[in-house]
Structures are given as structure tokens and as C-alpha cells.
């Protein structure tokens, strides 16, 4: 018998309906998952449907899935989809509830089914039997086809790089609350320095040897700043940016927005760079005559060296550089004050604290999307990003396509804003991930 036929035959026996193990798991799911009223739950392998009915009675939005059309008791009254868990369910729910299902899966299909189950929701509650079944005798067929202990199932789950938030080994059964979806902060270790620490140190030493002026704290300045990041939405506001700059407002660019301004006939007041790779020199290959260039000491020394000397101001990205700077000063017989700039891992998230050090407190960010628009990752060509992995991130009911560094930046942004937000007046233009996160005050990034 094929698997669907087996269970359609089983559900025709009243004895198979007498006990629904999922009913007894509802209380524990509510305790460990702590869902909020109205959140969506996919009841996967719903069987009699009684467990899902109890979840719905608690105020959750439940949809039930099973590949046997005759499984549910009469009168359950919840949305039902006949579905084989060997196949992905489109979309994503807040939770999936999957009890006493995985042990019924043939061993050779476990990995595929487990992947589909974990992909069905942001957080998934699993209950799995670790013992042989007795009910299959009703039709002369075994029902539990993969009988394994807690440790085996734990290893299977971890193989998908899932995060196990909670688990319990009950010997005869085991249970897990897992997530195959990452939060933004989990992307940060993946978005490591794009050059070696040895290269960073060599760059700092070379820039210090250049004897450039360095950024120091300034008194408060209430002049507003337009800050241009390079996201796709930047071009939406091009006419406004040009008009306001020509009217005399201060303008700050980073990386490729320097040339974006040149194409539109305007000159930035300040330009900020912190990426350490040599090829970023192209961003300032044609400097403006009055722009001040705020160049991080970790940048490739060819960047600052290519600019007019009196237009360069050096700054230091973080306190972790202190041993490099202290060693260089000692070797050259110097004693001086220097001012580390804290913040996030991208140029905008270092740039805001840097501009605060210069006294500014009012910032309007353009093009700070941290997500794709169609296939576009920037408002201009930036070929090194063309083949970067694309992943989905969901915030406040909207799903965005992002590169991993964008997800990390979004999480970093919220962390930085928690530290400096009460000291600045900030607005973010556009309809990207960052603006949406602010609007919804999303904690899920």
C-alpha cells in the first residue's frame, strides 16, 4: 500500500481516532512557544484535527494539513489543505505544530520531509515518538517507519543548521522547538571582515605615516544633514536632493554616492569611507575641489594618498584598533589623543556616530534600504555585489529580498539606534527594510 492509502484505511477505524497525541502536546506548545493571539499556525499532519481545534480555541489562526482526506473528525471547522509533506508549503506561518508525524515517514524521506516542515514556519514545534507502533496491526502494515531516540532526531535537525530553542527527551517520545530562520544578529558572524587583520594593521600604519589631520570632537551643530546611502530608492528622491543641495543644505555621501552626485551636478560637503579593500579607491578617483574626505585609517592607503592632502581627515573605526595606534605612536615617539568611532559594521552605521563626533545631530537618510528592489542592490552599478546570495527576511508582515550583509546591517542599525537614538533627530526615506522596521518598531529583525 502507498502511504496515503495506508492512512486513509487507518482513519476508517474508529479505534485509531480514540487517542490524538497532539491534543496532549497543546499545553506544552503554548508554554514553550508563547504564541500571541491571532498569530498563524500550520497544523502539519493534523490527524483528527482535535489538537488544531484546541489551538484555534486559544485565539490562534490555524490551518490544518494532512495527506489523508478522511483524517479529521466531523465538525472541526478549520481550514484544511490536503498536502504531502514531501513538498514545500508556499509562504510562511508564524508557527508550525507537527506532532507524532515524523516517525511515520520512511527513513529515506526523513531529511526531505523535515526540511519542508521546518521551512513552513518561523518556529516549529515537533513531537516525535521514539517507539514502535501497535495500531498498524489493524491493517497489517507498520506505521512507525523511523523509530529512533532523541539524540538521533536532534542530530537530524542540527544537520539543517536549525536553531533548537528548546527540547526534551522523554525516552518514549521527544519534543523540540526549532527555527530554520535566522535573526539579523545571527548574520553578523557570517559577514566577517573582507580583508585580513594583517592587512588592516598595515593600512592603519601607512595612513598614520601620512600625517593627515584627524577627526576630533566638535561642539554641537544643529544644521541638518542629508546623508546618501546607495540603495535603489536613492534615485526616487534625486530631484529633491539636487534642489536642496543647490539651495545650500549640507550633503554627505558614502562610497558610490560620490559619483552619483557628480552625474547630477552637485558636490557633497563631506564624503565618508571605511571599507579596507584597495579597489574602493575608484569611488573617489575624481575628487571634488571643496569636499572634505573622511577616510577611515583602515582604508587602503592609496585612497587617502589619491586625494588632495588638505581635504583629507583621518578617523579610527573602533577601540579595538588601540594597540595598533599605541604601538605606532610608541615607535615614533609620539603622545597624542585619538578618538575611536563606534557603531555598526557598515559605512552608514559608522558614519552616523562619526558625524555626531563632528557635532551634527539632525540626519535625513536617503537610499538606506538594506534590501533589494527587484534585482537592484544599489542605485548605480556595483558589480562586486551582482552575484551575492539572496535571502528573504520578514519584518512586520512584509517580506524583503536581501543580501546577507543587508540583513546584518538591519539588525546592526537597531542596535546602534538603541545607543544613539535619544541623542539625534533621524528620518529614513524610502520604502525599504530599514524604513519599514522603524515604522513597525519591529523587534524581530
ZIBEL-V613444 format. One record per residue. RES is the residue in three letters. SS is DSSP state (~ for helix, > for strand, _ for the rest). PSI is psi in degrees with one decimal (NA if undefined). Layout:
res = [RES	RES]
ss = [SS	SS]
psi = [PSI	PSI]
//
This chain:
res = [UNK	UNK	UNK	UNK	UNK	UNK	UNK	UNK	UNK	UNK	UNK	UNK	UNK	UNK	UNK	UNK	UNK	UNK	UNK	UNK	UNK	UNK	UNK	UNK	UNK	UNK	UNK	UNK	UNK	UNK	UNK	UNK	UNK	UNK	UNK	UNK	UNK	UNK	UNK	UNK	UNK	UNK	UNK	UNK	UNK	UNK	UNK	UNK	UNK	UNK	UNK	UNK	UNK	UNK	UNK	UNK	UNK	UNK	UNK	UNK	UNK	UNK	UNK	UNK	UNK	UNK	UNK	UNK	UNK	UNK	UNK	UNK	UNK	UNK	UNK	UNK	UNK	UNK	UNK	UNK	UNK	UNK	UNK	UNK	UNK	UNK	UNK	UNK	UNK	UNK	UNK	UNK	UNK	UNK	UNK	UNK	UNK	UNK	UNK	UNK	UNK	UNK	UNK	UNK	UNK	UNK	UNK	UNK	UNK	UNK	UNK	UNK	UNK	UNK	UNK	UNK	UNK	UNK	UNK	UNK	UNK	UNK	UNK	UNK	UNK	UNK	UNK	UNK	UNK	UNK	UNK	UNK	UNK	UNK	UNK	UNK	UNK	UNK	UNK	UNK	UNK	UNK	UNK	UNK	UNK	UNK	UNK	UNK	UNK	UNK	UNK	UNK	UNK	UNK	UNK	UNK	UNK	UNK	UNK	UNK	UNK	UNK	UNK	UNK	UNK	UNK	UNK	UNK	UNK	UNK	UNK	UNK	UNK	UNK	UNK	UNK	UNK	UNK	UNK	UNK	UNK	UNK	UNK	UNK	UNK	UNK	UNK	UNK	UNK	UNK	UNK	UNK	UNK	UNK	UNK	UNK	UNK	UNK	UNK	UNK	UNK	UNK	UNK	UNK	UNK	UNK	UNK	UNK	UNK	UNK	UNK	UNK	UNK	UNK	UNK	UNK	UNK	UNK	UNK	UNK	UNK	UNK	UNK	UNK	UNK	UNK	UNK	UNK	UNK	UNK	UNK	UNK	UNK	UNK	UNK	UNK	UNK	UNK	UNK	UNK	UNK	UNK	UNK	UNK	UNK	UNK	UNK	UNK	UNK	UNK	UNK	UNK	UNK	UNK	UNK	UNK	UNK	UNK	UNK	UNK	UNK	UNK	UNK	UNK	UNK	UNK	UNK	UNK	UNK	UNK	UNK	UNK	UNK	UNK	UNK	UNK	UNK	UNK	UNK	UNK	UNK	UNK	UNK	UNK	UNK	UNK	UNK	UNK	UNK	UNK	UNK	UNK	UNK	UNK	UNK	UNK	UNK	UNK	UNK	UNK	UNK	UNK	UNK	UNK	UNK	UNK	UNK	UNK	UNK	UNK	UNK	UNK	UNK	UNK	UNK	UNK	UNK	UNK	UNK	UNK	UNK	UNK	UNK	UNK	UNK	UNK	UNK	UNK	UNK	UNK	UNK	UNK	UNK	UNK	UNK	UNK	UNK	UNK	UNK	UNK	UNK	UNK	UNK	UNK	UNK	UNK	UNK	UNK	UNK	UNK	UNK	UNK	UNK	UNK	UNK	UNK	UNK	UNK	UNK	UNK	UNK	UNK	UNK	UNK	UNK	UNK	UNK	UNK	UNK	UNK	UNK	UNK	UNK	UNK	UNK	UNK	UNK	UNK	UNK	UNK	UNK	UNK	UNK	UNK	UNK	UNK	UNK	UNK	UNK	UNK	UNK	UNK	UNK	UNK	UNK	UNK	UNK	UNK	UNK	UNK	UNK	UNK	UNK	UNK	UNK	UNK	UNK	UNK	UNK	UNK	UNK	UNK	UNK	UNK	UNK	UNK	UNK	UNK	UNK	UNK	UNK	UNK	UNK	UNK	UNK	UNK	UNK	UNK	UNK	UNK	UNK	UNK	UNK	UNK	UNK	UNK	UNK	UNK	UNK	UNK	UNK	UNK	UNK	UNK	UNK]
ss = [_	_	~	~	~	~	~	~	~	~	_	_	_	~	~	~	~	_	_	_	~	~	~	~	~	~	~	~	~	~	~	~	~	_	_	_	_	_	_	>	>	>	>	>	_	_	_	_	_	~	~	~	~	~	~	~	~	_	_	_	>	>	>	>	>	>	_	_	_	_	_	_	_	_	_	_	_	_	>	>	>	>	_	_	_	_	_	_	_	_	_	_	>	>	>	>	>	>	>	_	_	~	~	~	_	_	~	~	~	~	~	~	~	~	~	~	~	~	~	_	>	>	>	>	>	>	>	>	>	_	_	_	_	_	~	~	~	~	_	_	_	_	_	_	_	_	_	_	_	~	~	~	~	~	~	~	~	~	~	_	_	_	>	>	>	>	>	>	>	_	_	_	>	>	>	>	>	>	>	_	_	_	_	~	~	~	~	~	_	_	_	_	_	_	_	_	~	~	~	~	~	~	~	~	~	~	~	~	~	_	_	_	>	>	_	_	_	_	_	_	>	>	>	>	>	>	>	>	_	_	_	~	~	~	~	~	~	~	~	~	~	~	~	~	~	~	_	_	_	>	>	>	>	>	_	_	~	~	~	~	~	~	~	_	_	_	_	_	_	>	>	>	>	_	_	_	_	~	~	~	~	~	~	~	_	_	_	_	_	_	_	>	>	>	>	>	_	_	_	_	~	~	~	~	~	_	_	_	~	~	~	>	>	>	>	>	_	_	~	~	~	~	~	~	~	~	~	~	~	~	~	_	_	_	_	_	_	_	_	>	_	_	_	_	_	_	~	~	~	~	~	~	~	~	~	~	~	_	_	>	>	>	>	>	>	>	_	_	_	_	_	_	>	_	_	>	_	_	_	_	_	_	~	~	~	_	_	_	_	>	>	>	>	>	>	_	_	>	>	>	>	>	>	~	~	~	~	~	~	~	~	~	~	~	~	~	~	~	~	~	~	~	~	_	>	>	>	>	_	_	_	_	~	~	~	~	~	~	~	~	_	_	_	_	_]
psi = [138.0	161.0	-42.2	-42.5	-37.7	-47.1	-28.2	-35.8	-40.7	-42.1	-10.9	-9.0	117.9	-31.3	-31.1	-19.7	-9.7	-39.3	130.0	96.5	-31.7	-29.7	-38.4	-11.7	-11.6	-46.0	-41.7	-39.5	-46.8	-35.0	-47.9	-30.5	-29.2	53.8	153.1	150.4	132.2	-10.7	154.9	139.0	131.0	116.8	99.4	123.1	55.9	-18.7	-128.4	-22.3	-3.2	-35.6	-45.2	-36.3	-40.2	-38.5	-42.5	-37.3	-20.0	1.2	11.2	152.6	97.9	133.0	135.8	143.6	136.0	153.4	-3.2	116.5	-20.4	18.9	-36.9	150.2	158.6	142.8	13.1	-44.8	15.1	155.2	137.6	136.7	123.9	118.1	139.1	122.5	2.3	-10.7	145.1	139.5	124.3	150.0	-169.7	137.9	171.2	-41.9	152.9	144.7	110.5	97.2	134.0	48.8	-47.7	-30.4	-17.1	-9.2	132.2	141.1	-39.9	-11.7	-2.7	-47.8	-42.7	-46.4	-43.0	-39.7	-42.8	-37.4	-46.8	-30.7	-10.6	-18.3	162.5	-34.8	139.0	127.3	126.1	133.0	129.9	131.9	139.2	16.0	162.8	153.9	166.1	-16.4	-20.5	-20.6	-22.0	-29.0	5.2	27.3	138.2	146.0	-41.4	104.3	-14.9	95.1	106.7	157.3	174.1	-47.4	-36.0	-46.5	-37.6	-43.5	-38.9	-42.5	-44.5	-23.8	-27.2	8.5	30.0	150.3	120.0	108.8	-28.0	147.3	162.7	129.9	111.3	14.0	-63.4	-24.2	165.4	158.2	149.5	146.4	116.4	163.7	129.7	4.4	131.9	149.9	164.2	-38.7	-22.6	-16.4	-21.0	-46.7	-22.7	-24.7	72.8	172.9	137.5	3.9	167.8	159.7	-32.7	-39.4	-41.0	-48.4	-43.1	-39.8	-44.7	-45.8	-43.0	-39.6	-37.5	-37.2	-19.9	-9.9	40.4	156.0	149.5	151.5	136.3	159.5	141.1	162.0	158.2	138.5	118.1	8.6	133.5	149.6	132.6	126.2	123.8	108.8	173.7	11.7	162.4	-30.5	-8.9	-43.9	-19.6	-31.9	18.5	-47.4	-41.9	-43.8	-46.2	-46.2	-43.6	-36.6	-42.2	-22.6	-3.0	2.0	147.0	143.9	131.4	131.9	160.1	143.2	-122.7	-11.0	-13.5	-52.0	-26.7	-40.1	-41.4	-41.1	-19.9	9.7	25.3	154.4	129.5	154.0	-44.4	148.9	132.7	135.5	143.2	-8.3	137.6	-4.6	143.6	-35.6	-9.4	-9.1	-25.9	-25.6	-29.2	28.9	-22.7	79.9	151.6	156.3	-22.4	-7.9	138.1	132.6	112.5	100.4	123.5	144.3	-20.0	-8.8	154.4	133.1	-19.1	-22.1	-58.3	-38.0	-23.8	-8.5	156.5	129.8	-43.6	-1.3	1.0	133.3	125.8	143.9	161.2	123.2	79.5	154.4	-18.6	-10.4	-1.5	-35.3	-33.0	-46.9	-41.6	-43.0	-41.4	-43.2	-42.0	-42.9	-27.8	13.2	39.1	149.5	124.3	161.4	143.2	157.5	101.8	144.4	118.0	173.5	-155.0	-167.9	3.7	167.6	-37.2	-41.4	-14.4	-31.7	-38.6	-51.0	-33.6	-45.3	-31.0	-39.3	-32.4	1.0	-8.7	146.8	-11.4	116.4	133.1	115.0	131.3	141.0	16.7	71.3	-44.6	30.5	168.1	157.5	104.6	-123.6	-1.3	128.2	-18.7	168.6	2.8	170.2	131.8	82.4	-29.0	-16.2	-1.9	-29.7	19.3	143.2	139.1	132.3	163.4	144.4	135.3	127.5	125.7	38.8	-5.1	145.0	132.1	146.0	128.9	154.2	152.1	-39.4	-29.1	-39.8	-45.6	-41.5	-40.6	-45.4	-40.3	-39.1	-46.4	-36.5	-44.9	-41.9	-33.2	-31.4	-38.1	-7.8	-35.3	-7.4	-3.9	163.4	109.7	135.4	146.2	120.5	162.5	-176.0	27.6	-172.3	-43.7	-48.7	-39.8	-39.7	-39.6	-46.4	-42.3	-3.2	47.0	128.3	-3.9	-8.4	NA]
//
